[in-house]
Amino acid sequence: MTSKNTEVRVAAIVGPFGSGKTSLTESLLYVTGAVDRKGTAGEANRAGDASPECRKFAMSAEAVASGTRFLGEPWVFLDCPGAPELGAETYLALNIADAAVVVCDPTPERAVTAAPLLKLLQNLDIPHFIFINKVENSTLPVREVINALQEFSHLPLVLREIPIRENGAVTGFVDLISERAYAFKDGEYKENVSAHLVKIPENVDAKREEARQKILENLADRDDAVLEKILEDALPAKSELFSSLANAVRENALVPVFFGAAEKDAGIFRLLKALRHDVACRKIQNETLKDARVAVSVFKTKYAHTGKQSVARVLKGTLNDGMVLGNVRINGLYDIRGVNSFKIDKATQGALVALGRMDEINTGDILTEKSKSSFLPALSSCMYAAALEPEKAGDEVKLTSAAAKLAEEDPSLFIEYDKDTEQMLLWAQGKRHAELFLARLKSRFNVRAKTVNVKTPLKEKPLKTVRKSAKKQSGKHGTGIEIELEISPADQNSGITVAFDGKAFKNVPINQETLNSAVYEALLKGNSGHPVTDVDVKILSLNMNKDVPAELFKNALETALKDALKESGTVLLEPVWKIEISVPSAFTTNMRTVLAKRKAGISEIIPDPVYRGWDILKADLPFSALDGFAEEMRSASMGTANCVKNYSYLKETPIK
């Protein structure tokens, strides 16, 4: 008999948008007794629908944690967003989870939408299960869905059960290891498991033997004991198969596949049993934590009415309120229940908690009594930009403060002030991501903001070498200035360089630092009103005395530079990004069309050397082509494409 596990285990419920993750989480909570009345998507009253943004946009807007107990053992289910733009929320949740359940549609054509998650799980090396949802509406063979999913998984996908059908509809399943059959009924297993046992139909015998043989073959590939039994023509005992399968899952050597209907609680108890039997608590891999008495991993930051909260999982030991971690004291310890939190005194290993007012702590920090490190890697690049403005005049300071807090909560977006265009820019993963940001500004901080078009941060470059001089005279007799300079076009992306003839500065009260500052200021606006760059400025002569006012010097310098630029003429330069798009091979042609439409030069297309079924496209994307790019990229790939921008350079542009 399996001993009870007292440590909290965490399972992340992930999947493509619309696959039914929140409904599955609600069913898991209902079947385990955590909720008495099951919520529905139509009423938006499920555990995962608690935030106002979830209800407003009819989608999961953040990872929501819900605790329960199954057969006396504690569990936390993390209902993660499925929208591609909110992938960072899912990524961070997976980093602290013991396992994941990937919820998929029952149609082979939509299997590709799960590809980014299977790729991510491969990267993170996290044990996972697949749950094919909504089978009550499908007459397609489950095997076709598995074959389509297998194209994107480096691990063997092993069907753990086969469907029982009546008139084409799935009405139950046969467990391939216990060799028992169960009927789907509303409220499945809520009260009496044995009431759902049925006789195995004769028409599934052939499929059952074939599917069971595949399980045995996969287990034999990694388990010598199972292989030995098979070679001896002896069937391994069911207990041996259960144990071998659990070890394979924990070692992330294969992926069990289940199916059901979350809204009808069909197939949920079987999934819960598999989680309970096959999922082990996360082992600490970080060597620096092995000697620590207490360790926590912060995977989310949130600003509540009580101040900043750092949402974390206790990796090791017992956590007490008031304890010092990473040289910062915990000012309030809270149990997490959905979007709400409740004050507690301590938390044991495995628990999810909120740490109060640890202002110096950030998402991605791993804390012990003596140290602070980080697991936060580079997230997807922000390919959507919007300029922020307060709706109410005078709210600029409030907007800046609130926006900074939301950016701290969500590391997949950031705020910057572009000094060239004088705009506050929100960089996000897409339009919906930006809309969520605006909604949170209003609901959380009572700040109303709007977005306006982003100005392309153009620059100007001189076309040829020109010499010019300027004279300025003050009101005082003998207090004038005369300057002669030369401008020349410089190499691409070299910026502004300032040089001078040593003789020019003899007995002149101007040093190099002052000169540089004056030149930079004078070149803030070129012939077309944009900053000037890629220019060499050389001062050939400068005559002035110490009584000349600083403003007179700046005026003379500016006059000479403006005259030189006017005679030289300038060309406009636009930022161009070096980007890499990762996309399933089926959508590579679509992506080429998207890039060509935006005049992005494609430099290379190669198969991904690590992830099966994926291609990498490298291209140069002009800044002016950014508007709508994120949405078009995802639309052309069923939401699967991901883009990383590496660096930018300036290039001549026909923009006027």
N, C-alpha and C positions, 0 to 999 in steps of 0.2 A: 504493500500500500504506500502511495506517495505521501511523504511527510509534508506538512503545511509549511509554506514559505511566509515568514513574518515580515520580510523586507518589502517595501513598496516597489512594484515594478511599473514601468512606464512604457506604454505602447502609443506610438504616433499613428493616427489615422490620416492617411494621405491619399491623394488621387487627383485626377484631372477635374476641372471645373464641371459641375453638374453630374458627377458620377454617384453622388449620394453619400458622401463622407459624414455630413452632419446627421443624416438620418440613420446611418449605421451606428454612429456614436450614441445617438439617442436610444436606439434599440439595445445596444450593449448595456446602457444604464438601466433601461427598463427591465430587461431580462434578469439582471443581477439585483434588482430591487432598489437601486439608488433613487429612482423616481417612481412615484405611484401612478401618475397619469402621464402617458406618453404624449410628447408634443409632436406637431406636424409642421411640414414646410409651409403649407398653406396658411396656418395660423401664426407662423413665425414665433412659436413659443417653445422651441427646443432649447436644450442647454447651450448649444452653440450659437443661438440667435440672440443672445442677451444684450450685445452692444447695440447702440442706436444705429451705427454704421451698417451692421449686418442686416438690420431690418430695412434701412433706407435703400440699400443697394441689392437686397435679396441675394446675398452671398456671404460666405465666411470672410471676415475682414482681418482676423487675427487668430493665432493659435489659442484655443480655449481649453483649459485643463478641467477635467471632471473626475472626481474620485469615487470609487465604489469598492465593494468586496465581492469576490466570487469564490464560493465554497470555502469561505472563511479567510481568504487571502486578499491583501490590499492591492488595489490597482489604481493607476491614473491613466486616463485616456486623453490624449492631446488631439483635439479636432483641429486640423491644420487647413489653411486656405488652399483652394485649388486653382485660383486665378493665376496665370503665369506671371503677372506683374507683382504678385505677393510671394514669390518663391523664396525670398530670403527668410520670411517668417517660418516657412516649412523647414528650410535648411537648418536654422538655428535650433528649432525644436528637435529635429532628428539627432543633433549633436549630443543631446542629453537623454535620448530614448534608449530603451533596451532592445526594442524591436519596432517594426513598422508593419502596418497593414495597408497594402496598396489596393484601393477600391477602383474597380474598372467597370466600364460599360460591357454589356453582353454582346456587342457587335464587333466582329473582327476589324471592320473599317476604322473604328475609333481606338483600336489598340495602340496606335502610334501616339495618341495623346498621353499615354502613360510612359512613353520613352524617356522624357527628361527625368522622371522620378526614378526609373530603373537605373539610369546613368548615375544619378546622384547617390543612390544606395550602393552602387558598385564603388563609387569614389570613397564613400564613408565606411564601407565594409560593415554594414548593419544588417543583422538577420531580418528577414522580412517574409511576409505571407501575401498572397494575392487573394482578394475576395471579389469574385465576379458578381456584381449586384444586378438587381432588376431582372432576374431570370424569369420571373413570372410573366413578363411581357415578351419573351423571346422564344422562338421555335428553332433557332439555330443551334447546331451542336456546340457544346462547350469546348470540345477539342479544337474547333476552328479558332476560337478566341485565344486559346493557349498557344496554338501554333503561331498566330500573329504576334502575340506578346513575346514569344521566344526569340523573335528576330532582334529584339532589343535587350535581351538579358544574357549576360555571360554565364549565368548559372542555369542548370537544368530546372525547368518548371515541372513539378510533379503533381499530377492530379490526385488529390487526397480522397476524393469521393466521386462517384458517378451519378448522374441524374436518373430519377425514375420519372417517366412521362406517361401521361394519360391524355389521349387526343392531342398530342403534340405539346401540351403544357407540362412544365416541370412541377411535380407534386410531391417530390421527396428525393431522397438520396440513399445510396449504399456506401457505407464507410468501408474503404478498401483494406483496412488493417483489421478492424474488429469484425468485419464481414457481417455487419448488422444493417438493417434497412430502417429508415425513419420517414414518416410522412410529414409534410409541411402542414401546419395548421396555425390559425391566428393565435397569438399569444404563446408561441412555441416554447415548451419546456418551462413556462413560467411557474407551473404548479406540479405537473406530473410527467416526468421524462418517459417512463415506461408506457404511458398511454399512446405514445407516438411510434412505438415499435411496430413494424409491419413485416410481413413475409417478403423475402426477396423475390421479385417477379422473375419468371423464367426468361422473359425476353431481354433481360440485361445480363444474363450469365456470360455470354461470349465477350461482351464489352468489359464486364467486371474482371474476367481472367486476363484480358489483354492489358487493362490499366494496372492491375495488381502486379503483373509481370514487369511493367515499366518501373514501378516502385522498387521491386526487388533488385532489378538491374542497377538502378541508381545507387541503392544502398550498398550493393555488392562491390561497386566501383571504389568505395572508400572504407568498407567494413569487412575485414578478413573473415570474421566469424560468420557473417551472413553469406559471404562468397563460399566458404567451406561447406556450409549446409547445402547450398544450391548445387555445388559440384558433386555432392554425395546423394543428390536427388532427394534430399530431405527438406521439408519446409521448415523454416525457422519458426519458433514459437511466437505467438502474437506479442508477448511481453518483450521478446528480443527485438522485434520489428519496431515497436513503440520506442524502445530505448535507443536503437540505432538511428531512427528518424529524428529524435530529439537532439541527439549529438550532432547530426548533420546540420540541423537548423541552427544550433548554437554556434557551430563553426562556420556558419554561412557558406555551406557547401551545396545546398539546394534550396528551392523555394516551393513550399507546399501551396497548392491552389485549392481554394474552397469557392462555393457559390451559394447564392441565396437571394432573399428579397428583404432588405432592411426594413422597409415600411410595413411589412407583414411579420417581422421577427423570424423569418424563415432562414434556417441555416446558422443562426446566431449562437445557439448553445454549442454546436459542434466547433465553431470558431473559438469560442471562449475556452473550451476544453483543450484545444490545440495550443492556445496561448499559455494556458496554465501549465501544461505539461512540457512544452518545448522551449519556452523563453526563460533564459537565465538572467539574473541581475548583471548589469554592466560591470565589467572588470576594469579596474584602473590601469590604463596603459602607460600613463605619464610617470616616469621614474621619479620625478621630483615630488610626487604626491605619496609615494609608498611609505615614507617615514612620517608623514603628517598624521596628527591625531584627528583633525577635522579638515575636510575639503569640500568646497561647493563650487558649482559651475553656473555662472550667470548667463542666461540665454535670452533675456528680455528685460527691457527697462520701461517703466511706466510712471507717469506723473499722476498721482491721485490727490484727493483733497488733503491727505495727510502729508503730502510732499512726495519726493522721489522714492519709488520702489524698484528694487532690483530683484527680478524673478529668477530663482535659481533652483538647482537640484542639489540635494545633499549627497555628495559622492562617497563620503566616508565619515564615520563617527556620529556623534550627537551634537546638534547645534542648539545653543542657548541664546536667548535674547540678551543683549548687552555684551556679547562676546566680541573680541577684536579679531578681525580677519583682514589680511593685507594692510595692516596698520590703520584700519578704519573700524570704528565701533558700530555695531548693529544697534540702531535706534528704533526698535520695534520689529517683532517677528510675526509673520502672518501666514495662516493657512490659506491656500488658494482654492476657491470653489467657483468655477466659471469666471465671470468678470468681477466677482466679489471676493473680499478677503476678510479673515477673522483673526483677531489677535490670539497668539498662543505663546507659551513660555519656552517650549523646546520642540525640536523636530529630529526624527531619527533618520538613519541612513536610507537613502532612496526617495525621501519625501520631496515634494515640490513646495517651495515656500517663497514668500516675498520678504526681502530685507529692507527695513525702513531707513530712509534718509542717509544712505551711504553715498554722498554726493560725488566722491572721488572715484567711485566704481562705475565701470562701463559694461555694456553688453559684450560678451565674449571673455570676460575676466574669469580666471580660475583662482580661487582664494583659499589660503590656508592660514593658520595662526601666524605664520612668519613671512609669507610670500604672496606675491600677486603675479600671475602670468596671463597669457591670452591665447585663446584658440581661434579667434575670429580671422578667417581668411579673406581674400579678396572676393567680394560679391559681384554679381552681374553689374556691368557698367550702366549708368543712367543714360538712356538714349532718348529721353523726353524732357524738354525744357519748357518752362512757363515763367513769365515775369509776374511777380506778385506785387499787388498794390492794395492798401487798405480801402475798404468801401467808404469809411468815414475819415475825413481829413483830421489829422492830428493823432491817428492811431499807429503811426509808423513804429514808435518804440514798442508798443504792445505787440504788434505783428512780429517784429524782429525777435522779441523775447520768446513768444509762444512758438514761433517757427523753429527756433533753436532747440527748444525742448522736444518738439515732435521729431526733429532730425536726430536727436540723441536717442529717442525711443526706437527709431527705425533706421538702422545703418545702411539700408539700401536706397536711401535718398539723401540729398544734402542741399544746403542753402549756401549761395555765394553772392557777393555783390560785385558786379562787373563795373569797374571804374570807367571803362571806355564808353559803355552805353548808358551808364548811370541807372542800371536796373538791378533789383533784387531778384535773383533767379532761383527757382525751384527746379532741381534736377531729380527726376523720378524715373520709375521703370515703364511708365505709360500713362495714358490719359486717365484711366480709372484710378490708378495709384495717386495721381494728383488730385482727383476729385475726393478721394478718401481723406487726403491731407487737409483740404479745405473744409470738409465736413467736421473733422476733428478740431480744427482751429475754432470752429463755431461752438460745437457741443462741449468741448473740454475747457476752452479758455475764453469763450464769449468774444472771440475776435472774428469779424467778418472780413474776408478778403476776396479779391477777384484776380483773375489772370488776364494778362494782355499779351499781345504778340511779342516774341523775343526779337530784338534787333540783332542782326548779324554784326559781330564786332570786327568790322573792316579796319584795315590799316592802309597807309599810303607809303609808296616807295618812290624816290626820285628817279627820273629816267636818264639823266646825264650829269656830267660834272659841270658845275657853274661856280664862278667867283662873283662875290658881291661885297660892297662896302656900304657903311651907313655912318652918318654923323648926327650927333645930338648935342644941343647946347642948352645949358641951364640958364636961369635968370642972372646968375652971378658972372661977372667978367672973368674969363679964363677958366671956367669950370665946364668944359665940354668933353666929349668923347668921340673917338673915331675908331671904327673897327672894320677890318677886312677879313673875310672868311671864304672857305670853299666847301661845297657839299659834293659828295660823290655817291652813286649807288653802291651798296655793299653786298656781300654774299647773302644768299637766302637764309633767313632766320638768325642773322647775326646781331640784330637789334641796333642800338645807337652807340657809336664810338666817337669820342671827342679827343682830339689831339691839338697840339699847338707848337708853333716854332718857339724854341726857348728864348730867342731874342725878343719875341713879341711881348713877353711878360717881364721884361727888365723894368724894375722900379714901378710896377703896376700892382695896386693893392687888391688883387684878385687871385685866389688860389684855385687849384684844380677842382676841388670839391664844389666850390661856389659856381665855377664855370659849368661843370657837369649839370648841376641842379638847374641853372638858368637855361641851358640848352634843352634839357628834357621838358621843361615847362613850356618853352617856346614852340616845341614840336608836338604838343598835345593835339593841335589841330592843323592839318595840312590844307591843301587847296580845296579838297572836298569836305573838310570838316572832321576828318578822322585822324587818329594819332599817326605820326610818321615813324617808320622803322626801316631797318636795313639801309642805314645811311651812315656815311663817315663824314664827320664835321671837323674841319681843320681851321684853327684860328691862325691867320697869316700875320696880322699885325693888330695891335691894340694900344691906343694912346689915350691915357686918362690920368688924372691925379687923385689923390686920396680924398679930395673934397667932393668928388662926383657922387651924387646920391645913387644908391643901389638900384632904384627904380629906373634911373636914366640909363644905367648900364644895361638893364634887362630890355628896355625899350629899343636901344640901339641894336642889341643882339637879335631881338625878335624881328625888327625891320629888315636886317640883312638876311636872315634866314627865310622870311616870307618872300622877299624879292627873289632870292635864289631858287626857291621851290617853284615860284610862278614861272620863272624863265626855264627852269629844267622841265617842268611838267611832272606829273606823278601818275603812277599806275596803282589801282586798287588791289589789295591782297586780302584773301579770305582764309580763315582757319580750315584746314582739312585734316580729318582724323584717319589714322591707321586703325582699321577695325578687323576683327575676326568673328565671323558668324559660324556658330555650330548648329547644324540642322540635320534632321533625318534625311537620308539619301533620296527618299521619295519626293522631297520638296526642294532639292537643289536647283532644278530648272526654274521653279517658281521664284527662288531667291535671286537667281541671276537676272530675271526679268525686273524684279523690284529694284535691284542695284542699277541696272541699265537705265531704268526710267528716271532715276535720280542722278544720273551722270556720275556714278561712282565707278572709278576704274578698278576692275577686278584684276588682281595680280596673280592669284593662285587659287586653285580648287584641288583639294586632296582628300582622300579617305582618312577619317580619324584613325590614328594608329593605335588608340586604346579602346575606344567604344565602338562596338559592332553596330553597323547600320547607320552610322553618322558620317557626314562630310564636314570639312572646314573650308570656308570661303574667306579669302583675305582681299581686302579692298580699301580704297581711299575714298572716304565719304565727306563731301563739302558740308560745312556748317549750315549753309542755306538749304540743304536737302534734308535737314533734320526734322522739319515740321511734318508730323504724321508718319514718320519712318517706323517708329516702334509698333504702331498699330498695324501698318501694312506688312511689316516683317512677320508679325504673329498671325495675321489673317492668311498670309500665303503659306503658313506652315502648321495650321490648326493649333496655334499657340505653343509650338514646340521649340522654335528657334531661339537661340540665345546669342547676344552680341557683347563683345568686349572691345572697348576702345583703348588702344595702347598709348599713343601720344599724338600730338598734332603738329602740323607745320603750316606755314603760310604759302599761298599759291595765288598767282594772278587770276583775277576773276572778271567776268564781263558785267557783274552787278554794277548798277549805277545808283 
